[in-house]
């Protein structure tokens, strides 16, 4: 486990254990680990959603989960980053309300996920 992860993890858990004791310092430390940036936004009352989102969305999987589970997430921003990985683009199309299915389809072209998104598009009547 890296030192950065330890610091980020400790900051996240301190914010949670202190009755959702958000501080800018704890948030800054937690957001140095992309997955913990997502958790911080999801779990800590008073978190700066935009700030956490910028960090979390550097990872396609975290961008998908951020859009799916964080109230106030910028869906378009999350989608842009989630679509950098075809599997995450497929998950995004299938699970995130407000997803741009055409953009997800473009992201999965010539991958094993292309047919799945085409079926989603047909099922909801976009084609």
C-alpha positions in Angstrom: 0.0 0.0 0.0 1.5 3.3 -1.0 1.9 6.2 1.4 -0.4 8.3 -0.8 -3.2 5.7 -0.4 -2.7 5.5 3.4 -3.0 9.3 3.7 -6.0 9.5 1.4 -7.7 6.5 3.2 -7.0 8.0 6.6 -8.5 11.3 5.5 -11.6 9.7 4.1 -12.2 7.6 7.3 -11.5 10.6 9.6 -14.2 12.5 7.7 -16.7 9.6 8.0 -15.9 8.8 11.7 -16.2 12.4 12.8 -19.9 12.5 12.0 -19.3 13.5 8.4 -16.7 16.0 9.4 -15.8 17.5 6.1 -12.9 19.9 5.9 -11.0 21.1 2.8 -7.8 19.5 4.2 -9.4 16.1 4.5 -11.0 16.4 1.1 -7.8 17.4 -0.6 -6.0 14.4 1.0 -8.7 11.9 0.2 -9.0 13.1 -3.4 -5.4 12.2 -4.2 -6.7 8.6 -4.6 -9.3 8.5 -7.4 -11.5 5.9 -5.9 -11.5 7.7 -2.6 -12.5 10.9 -4.3 -15.6 9.1 -5.5 -16.3 7.7 -2.0 -15.7 11.1 -0.4 -18.3 12.8 -2.7 -20.7 9.9 -2.1 -20.4 9.6 1.6 -19.2 12.9 3.2 -21.8 15.5 3.9 -20.7 18.9 2.7 -18.1 17.5 0.2 -17.4 19.7 -2.8 -18.9 17.5 -5.5 -17.3 19.3 -8.4 -13.8 19.1 -6.9 -14.2 15.4 -6.0 -15.6 14.7 -9.5 -12.6 16.2 -11.2 -10.3 13.8 -9.3 -12.6 10.7 -9.5 -13.2 11.0 -13.2 -9.6 10.6 -14.1 -10.4 6.9 -13.8 -13.1 5.6 -16.1 -14.5 3.2 -13.6 -14.7 5.8 -10.9 -16.3 8.2 -13.4 -19.1 5.6 -14.1 -19.7 5.0 -10.4 -19.7 8.8 -9.7 -22.4 9.4 -12.2 -24.4 6.5 -11.0 -24.2 7.1 -7.2 -23.4 10.8 -6.5 -26.2 13.2 -6.3 -25.4 16.4 -8.2 -22.8 14.7 -10.5 -22.3 16.3 -13.9 -23.4 13.4 -16.1 -21.9 14.7 -19.3 -18.5 15.2 -17.6 -18.6 11.8 -16.1 -19.6 10.2 -19.4 -16.7 11.8 -21.2 -14.3 10.1 -18.9 -16.1 6.8 -18.5 -16.2 6.4 -22.2 -12.4 6.2 -22.4 -12.8 2.5 -21.5 -15.3 0.5 -23.6 -16.5 -1.6 -20.7 -17.2 1.5 -18.6 -18.9 3.1 -21.6 -21.2 0.1 -21.8 -22.0 0.2 -18.1 -22.7 3.9 -18.4 -25.1 3.4 -21.3 -26.9 0.6 -19.5 -27.1 2.1 -16.0 -26.8 5.9 -15.9 -30.0 7.8 -16.3 -29.4 10.6 -18.8 -26.5 8.9 -20.6 -26.0 9.9 -24.2 -26.3 6.5 -25.9 -24.9 7.6 -29.2 -21.7 8.9 -27.5 -21.4 5.6 -25.7 -21.9 3.7 -28.9 -19.1 5.7 -30.5 -16.8 4.9 -27.6 -17.3 1.1 -28.0 -17.0 0.9 -31.8 -15.3 -2.3 -32.9 -15.3 -3.7 -29.3 -17.2 -6.6 -27.8 -19.6 -4.1 -26.2 -20.8 -2.5 -29.5 -23.7 -5.0 -30.0 -24.8 -4.6 -26.5 -25.2 -0.8 -26.8 -26.9 -1.2 -30.2 -29.5 -3.4 -28.5 -30.0 -0.8 -25.7 -30.6 1.9 -28.3 -33.1 -0.3 -30.2 -34.9 -1.3 -26.9 -35.5 2.3 -26.0 -36.5 3.3 -29.5 -33.7 5.6 -30.6 -33.2 3.8 -33.8 
